[in-house]
Amino acid sequence: MNIYFFKYVVCHEEWFSILGIVNFIVGSIGLIAFPSLANKFSRKVVYILSAILLVLGLLGMFFVGDDHKASVVLFFSVASLFCLGNALAGVSTTVMLADTVDYGEYKSGIRSEAVVFSVQTFTVKFGSAIAGFIGAMVLSLVGYVPNAVQTPETVLGLRVMMFIMSALLIMVILCLYLKFYKLNGSFYFNILKELSKRREKISLD
């Protein structure tokens, strides 16, 4: 929905391309920084940080990207927070997925990387299709009219759905993560130790 936001809200359609460049640069920095951050703090802390950056970036874009007079510097400064958080979150969730493979082996004795990552590929594609459908529904819901000046209500609805609702969803996801995801710290370390012992025993046998 970014293209609609840049075209009809801030009235700078060329900003869409700039966002892609900013996302690439800042995202690359996030990818490079992830190992150091995870080693210095923990992967859990990095994931929490990524969620905070995402929320701050979304709320920042909501408040500073409210009309055609928006400052390009200010807007992309807060957008950079989102881009950095998005990169860190992407790496974090991939690492978490790999950790579930270890946990599956720990519980069942079967290591199933192929199944886990093939299902992940399917869910990403399925999620993308659902996202496209939701995007179309949101545009309809807020009263979007193609190739026309949008009403203030439509502009506000678009901004709320893009930024406020997305921020709320990220906070819900973070709460679910904190409550249910346990493959961190000593718990996960003990799993790795147990797997190492099992493999060592098998090699000796």
Secondary structure as GFF3:
##gff-version 3
##sequence-region A 1 205
A	DSSP	alpha_helix	2	8	.	.	.	ID=ss1
A	DSSP	alpha_helix	15	40	.	.	.	ID=ss2
A	DSSP	alpha_helix	43	64	.	.	.	ID=ss3
A	DSSP	alpha_helix	72	108	.	.	.	ID=ss4
A	DSSP	alpha_helix	113	141	.	.	.	ID=ss5
A	DSSP	alpha_helix	152	159	.	.	.	ID=ss6
A	DSSP	pi_helix	160	164	.	.	.	ID=ss7
A	DSSP	alpha_helix	165	180	.	.	.	ID=ss8
A	DSSP	alpha_helix	185	204	.	.	.	ID=ss9
###
